[in-house]
Amino acid sequence: MPINSEHFNTKDMKLITAIIRETQLDKVREALIEADIKRITVCRVSGHGQQRVEEMYRGQIIVPDLIPKIKIEIAVNEAFVKITVDTILKSARSNGPDGKVGDGKIFITPLEECIRIRTGERGGSAI
Amino acid sequence: MEHIWKRSLVLLVLLLAGTTGVYASDGAAIDTGATAWMLTSTALVLLMVPGLALFYGGLVRTKNVLGTMMHSFVAMGIISILWVIVGYSMSFGSNVLGGWFGWNSDYFFLKGIDTNVMDAGVPEYVFSMFQGKFAIITPALIAGAIAERVSFKAYCFFIALWSILVYDPLCHWVWASDGFLFNIGSKGAIDFAGGTVVHISAGVSGLVAALYLGARRGYPYQVIRPNNMVIVMLGAGLLWVGWFGFNAGSSISSGLSTAQALVATQVAAAAGALTWIIIEGVHQGKATALGFASGILAGLVAVTPAAGVVQPYGAVALGILASLLCYMAIQLKNKLGYDDSLDAFGIHGIGGIVGAILLVFFIRPSWMSEAATAAGGSWSVWNQLGVQALAVGLAVVYAAVMTFVIIFLLNKVMRFKSSEEEEMAGLDKSYHGERGYGMLNAN
């Protein structure tokens, strides 16, 4: 059973977490697939950032406390961090290349370990 | 300027008004039994529209659930009003413009039928409302072919124009006493409850609209799946229940012919549903809930033109044949790659054609002998087949051409297809500013 691949070191793995607009999900996914990033986890979240949304409810303006967003999590080896981030930056912006408040954020955190459940394989090759 | 408008409006009303009151009650007595059943049927057919809203609404993605349900609901608003103003008159008035449609100034705003009782012993108000429900559901069926990608405003204009230019003339040809398809051949083209008028016209128009608009963004490589199969099943169930009003109500009586239509409807739906899951079981290894629901609809659609003339074995046969052919049509659609999103053509177009054509092989003997008498000697299955084929062919061509013209012209004035941004955000957010659910289900 391989413990670590020769090419990848455990400490060089990152977890990329992106909070994006719901409406951009399809575009981001298409772009990631195009860039050969195919292993992702997606969930619906709600939160609050700089963006302020006004909605109408029965003719009255309301400002929702929490705005629905999509969270994408991608675990990658160091070599893929740049392409992943660039791809998300390009595809998650609404309103053309300039973007708009509310387009979201990307967080990158070091990833201590990655284990494939089926094989018990660890590290970069398990990603 | 304003008084000119007012004056011409008054003039228009006077012109359309004709002679009010002359045709008031014709003295026929009200048959309370028939009237009670027709009132019930009217309510049942209306129930099919929210049923359709649930059926279509469940099949689309979460972001489009409300917009899709609104396609059905807004038809209840628009077509009800249009029907009272011109629809009933254009459908059931006397031939005008060479029989293209009908007109009767008494039917304008239904103002001349306040006290009318029809020969069947049913107040004409009831009949007009019963027919009005058919006019509502027909354009709503088209929405299934162009789901998830049409502008709400353009859709509203489309169904209004379609109802006036396609539904009302077709309804007149097939069901009005002086309609030319009603009188063709020995006993007319058989369309008991709307195989050609409702299902073929809606299915074919849906196909034309879907081809004209093009596919949804991401179709077919992106997987597009139903957001809620539970409401799909609920909708299919309501459609089945409502169909008893649709078919058994179309006898405009409460008697033997009502009972005959009722039985044919029940067994055709059952045969269609079972056939579909058996085909699926053999072909894909699993019987799906959506397959059962699709089979119910295929069977019901096929028996709609036939319910008045076939016996139970014929209804079973039509249900089986409809499911078989609709299933094949949907497989073919997947191969050809056009985006008839919720299979409005695959089920209503194909199912309607199957029913309207193949019913000739299952007509009850008493009908055939009456037809032979009316034809003055003999009338064969093949004679009737020719009549049915002509009616179907005309409905297909007329609906296809007119739908194309309507969309082509409408597109000059406003954008019919959603923009990419609107489609990505979903109909609910783009056109209604609402969400169907809380935070459930990604996508």
Interface residues (C-beta under 8 A of the other chain):
Chain A: E22 T23 Q24 L25 D26 K27 E30 V42 C43 R44 S46 E55 M56 P68 I70
Chain B: K63 R217 G218 Q222 E421 M424 A425 G426 K429 G433 R435 M439 L440 N441 A442 N443
